[in-house]
């Protein structure tokens, strides 16, 4: 049976700053986010209505739905303040698979189209293609 990650309905755009190479990941990618108890992740790519997020192997996702909040500030600053830009959207986890030495890759689809997160990622694709990192945090959605 084919890997569900390869069963794409739409063209995927990979972000150059987030290659599938553990040595290219900066140390701050999975640093916990101060305002939340949700796992931090890194947006690896975007397709029409969905995205893939890499999380730490220590924080597997168990729920079906999450609110993805994009974090555009870097968390490697000594000041301790994460500069957060509030672009968010509710996503549904479609699949998860381990990526050796890197973490767990998750395929997520947006539940409602045109969320602020989806609009930001689509509208700033040139910056993302040029290597800008986009971290995120995945918050549980109340049932």
Sine and cosine of phi, psi and omega as CSV:
sin_phi,cos_phi,sin_psi,cos_psi,sin_omega,cos_omega
0.00,0.00,0.68,-0.73,-0.02,-1.00
-0.92,0.39,0.44,-0.90,0.05,-1.00
-0.91,0.41,0.78,-0.63,-0.01,-1.00
-0.86,0.50,-0.41,0.91,0.02,-1.00
-0.92,0.39,-0.36,0.93,-0.03,-1.00
-1.00,-0.09,-0.02,1.00,-0.01,-1.00
-1.00,-0.05,0.97,0.26,-0.09,-1.00
-1.00,-0.07,0.66,-0.75,0.11,-0.99
-1.00,0.01,-0.40,0.92,-0.12,-0.99
-0.76,-0.65,0.37,-0.93,0.05,-1.00
-0.90,0.43,0.65,-0.76,-0.03,-1.00
-0.96,-0.28,0.65,-0.76,0.10,-0.99
-0.95,-0.30,0.90,-0.43,0.06,-1.00
-1.00,0.08,0.63,-0.78,0.03,-1.00
-1.00,-0.05,0.80,-0.60,-0.10,-1.00
-0.89,0.46,-0.51,0.86,-0.02,-1.00
-0.94,0.35,-0.18,0.98,-0.09,-1.00
-0.80,-0.60,0.92,0.38,0.03,-1.00
-0.97,0.23,0.34,-0.94,-0.01,-1.00
-0.99,0.12,0.89,0.46,-0.02,-1.00
-0.61,-0.79,0.90,-0.44,-0.07,-1.00
-0.85,0.53,-0.53,0.85,-0.03,-1.00
-0.95,0.31,-0.30,0.95,-0.01,-1.00
-1.00,0.04,-0.18,0.98,-0.03,-1.00
-0.98,0.18,0.80,-0.60,0.07,-1.00
-0.94,0.34,0.39,-0.92,-0.07,-1.00
-0.90,0.44,-0.36,0.93,-0.07,-1.00
-1.00,0.02,0.00,1.00,-0.11,-0.99
-0.84,0.54,-0.74,0.68,-0.08,-1.00
-0.98,-0.21,0.30,0.95,0.03,-1.00
-0.86,0.50,0.72,-0.69,0.00,-1.00
-0.84,0.54,0.54,-0.84,-0.01,-1.00
-1.00,-0.07,0.77,-0.64,-0.14,-0.99
-0.89,0.45,-0.54,0.84,-0.11,-0.99
-1.00,0.03,0.03,1.00,-0.14,-0.99
-0.57,-0.82,0.32,-0.95,0.10,-1.00
-0.98,-0.19,0.07,1.00,-0.02,-1.00
-0.99,0.11,0.39,-0.92,0.02,-1.00
-0.94,0.35,0.60,-0.80,0.10,-0.99
-1.00,0.09,0.48,-0.88,0.01,-1.00
-0.54,-0.84,0.03,-1.00,0.01,-1.00
-0.80,-0.61,0.81,-0.59,0.03,-1.00
-0.97,0.25,0.86,-0.50,-0.03,-1.00
-0.99,-0.10,-0.56,0.83,0.00,-1.00
-0.29,-0.96,0.15,-0.99,-0.08,-1.00
-0.66,-0.75,0.64,-0.77,0.16,-0.99
-0.71,-0.70,0.04,-1.00,-0.04,-1.00
-0.89,0.46,0.96,-0.27,0.06,-1.00
1.00,0.02,0.10,0.99,-0.02,-1.00
-0.40,-0.92,0.10,-0.99,0.04,-1.00
-0.42,-0.91,0.28,-0.96,0.09,-1.00
-0.89,-0.45,0.70,-0.72,-0.04,-1.00
-0.80,-0.60,0.71,-0.71,0.07,-1.00
-0.98,-0.18,0.80,-0.60,0.07,-1.00
-0.88,-0.48,0.21,-0.98,0.04,-1.00
-0.90,0.43,0.54,-0.84,0.06,-1.00
-0.91,0.42,-0.32,0.95,0.00,-1.00
-0.99,0.17,-0.16,0.99,-0.05,-1.00
-0.76,-0.65,0.95,0.32,0.02,-1.00
-0.92,0.39,0.48,-0.87,0.04,-1.00
-1.00,-0.03,0.80,-0.61,-0.04,-1.00
-0.95,-0.32,-0.41,0.91,-0.07,-1.00
-1.00,0.06,0.28,-0.96,-0.01,-1.00
-0.99,0.10,-0.57,0.82,-0.07,-1.00
-0.83,-0.55,0.58,-0.81,0.02,-1.00
-0.61,-0.79,0.38,-0.92,0.22,-0.98
-0.99,-0.13,0.86,-0.51,0.05,-1.00
-1.00,-0.05,0.81,-0.59,0.03,-1.00
-0.89,-0.45,0.87,-0.49,-0.01,-1.00
-0.97,0.23,0.68,-0.73,0.03,-1.00
-0.90,-0.44,0.93,-0.36,-0.09,-1.00
-0.99,-0.14,-0.20,0.98,0.06,-1.00
-1.00,0.09,0.39,-0.92,0.04,-1.00
-1.00,0.05,0.64,-0.77,-0.02,-1.00
-0.98,-0.19,0.31,0.95,0.01,-1.00
-0.98,-0.17,0.23,0.97,0.01,-1.00
-0.98,0.17,0.53,-0.85,0.01,-1.00
-0.97,0.26,-0.29,0.96,-0.08,-1.00
-0.95,0.31,-0.30,0.95,0.03,-1.00
0.99,0.11,-0.09,1.00,0.00,-1.00
-1.00,-0.07,0.89,-0.46,0.11,-0.99
-1.00,0.09,0.82,-0.57,0.04,-1.00
-0.99,0.11,0.94,-0.35,-0.11,-0.99
-0.97,-0.25,0.75,-0.66,0.17,-0.99
-0.95,-0.32,0.81,-0.59,-0.16,-0.99
-1.00,0.07,0.97,0.23,0.19,-0.98
-0.95,-0.30,0.85,-0.53,-0.09,-1.00
-0.59,-0.81,0.16,-0.99,0.05,-1.00
-0.10,-0.99,0.40,-0.92,0.04,-1.00
-1.00,0.01,0.75,-0.66,-0.01,-1.00
-0.83,-0.56,0.39,-0.92,0.06,-1.00
-0.90,-0.43,0.77,-0.64,0.00,-1.00
-0.98,0.21,0.83,-0.55,0.00,-1.00
-0.99,-0.12,-0.56,0.83,-0.01,-1.00
-0.30,-0.95,0.32,-0.95,0.09,-1.00
-0.59,-0.80,0.58,-0.82,0.07,-1.00
-0.48,-0.88,0.60,-0.80,0.02,-1.00
-0.94,0.33,0.57,-0.82,0.11,-0.99
-0.87,-0.49,0.92,-0.38,-0.10,-1.00
-0.78,0.62,0.70,-0.71,0.05,-1.00
0.92,0.40,0.00,1.00,-0.06,-1.00
-0.88,-0.47,-0.70,0.71,-0.07,-1.00
0.51,-0.86,-0.62,-0.79,0.00,-1.00
-0.83,-0.56,0.77,-0.64,0.03,-1.00
-0.99,-0.12,0.72,-0.69,-0.04,-1.00
-0.84,-0.55,0.73,-0.68,0.13,-0.99
-1.00,-0.06,0.85,-0.52,-0.08,-1.00
-0.82,-0.57,0.60,-0.80,0.10,-0.99
-0.86,-0.50,0.58,-0.81,0.03,-1.00
-0.95,0.31,0.72,-0.69,0.00,-1.00
-0.96,0.28,-0.72,0.69,0.05,-1.00
-0.90,-0.44,0.75,-0.66,-0.04,-1.00
-0.95,0.32,0.40,-0.92,0.07,-1.00
0.93,0.38,0.52,0.85,0.14,-0.99
-0.91,0.42,0.28,-0.96,0.00,-1.00
-0.90,0.44,-0.53,0.85,0.04,-1.00
-0.91,0.41,-0.73,0.68,0.00,-1.00
-0.90,0.43,-0.66,0.75,0.02,-1.00
-0.90,0.44,-0.68,0.74,0.00,-1.00
-0.89,0.46,-0.76,0.65,-0.04,-1.00
-0.88,0.48,-0.66,0.75,0.01,-1.00
-0.94,0.34,-0.63,0.78,-0.06,-1.00
-0.98,0.22,-0.33,0.94,-0.03,-1.00
-0.90,-0.43,0.50,0.87,-0.07,-1.00
-0.88,0.48,-0.57,0.82,-0.01,-1.00
-0.89,0.45,-0.69,0.73,0.03,-1.00
-0.91,0.42,-0.61,0.79,0.01,-1.00
-0.93,0.36,-0.64,0.77,0.04,-1.00
-0.90,0.43,-0.47,0.88,-0.01,-1.00
-0.99,0.16,-0.04,1.00,0.10,-0.99
0.93,-0.38,0.15,0.99,0.06,-1.00
-0.93,0.37,0.72,-0.69,0.05,-1.00
-1.00,0.09,0.63,-0.77,0.10,-0.99
-0.81,-0.59,0.95,-0.31,0.09,-1.00
-1.00,0.06,0.23,-0.97,0.06,-1.00
-0.48,-0.88,0.19,-0.98,0.16,-0.99
-0.78,-0.63,0.60,-0.80,-0.02,-1.00
-0.94,-0.35,0.92,-0.40,-0.05,-1.00
-0.97,-0.23,0.64,-0.77,0.04,-1.00
-0.90,0.43,0.64,-0.77,0.05,-1.00
-0.99,-0.12,0.80,-0.60,0.01,-1.00
-0.86,0.51,0.63,-0.77,-0.02,-1.00
-0.95,0.30,0.00,0.00,0.00,0.00
